[in-house]
Amino acid sequence: MKTFVEKYRKSFGGEYPTVYSTIGYEAVYCVKQGMEKAKSTNKEKVINALEGMEYTSPRGKLYFRTYDHQVNGTVHVGFTTKKPEYPFYVLKDILAVPGEQTWLSVEEIKKLRTQK
């Protein structure tokens, strides 16, 4: 992430990236990795290549769960605080919760999908 932030700031006059900048970059780069794995730009081939695929992102190694294409992204929670070196609030006392601890199980998803 530090490398991503440095490159972003260099490209955008010192501006810090937002979470949306990071996720947008990650999405494009992930699709790129899927196309490389599929050796194609065909939508279905790329989808198939992405299923279960581990990919590299500014947030580290992530993967798509095959069943529902959910990414195991970590959720970060903490207390906001102001630090003089940043022009915005940052988190302190951060707790990182892996995606596998927050997403519904496949069984729960199947049950919900059958309910009307």
Secondary structure, 3 states (H helix, E strand, C coil): CHHHHHHHHHHCCCCCCCHHHHHHHHHHHHHHHHHHHHCCCCHHHHHHHHCCCEEEECCEEEEECCCCCCECCCEEEEEEEECCCCCCEEEEEEEEECHHHCCCCHHHHHHHHHCC
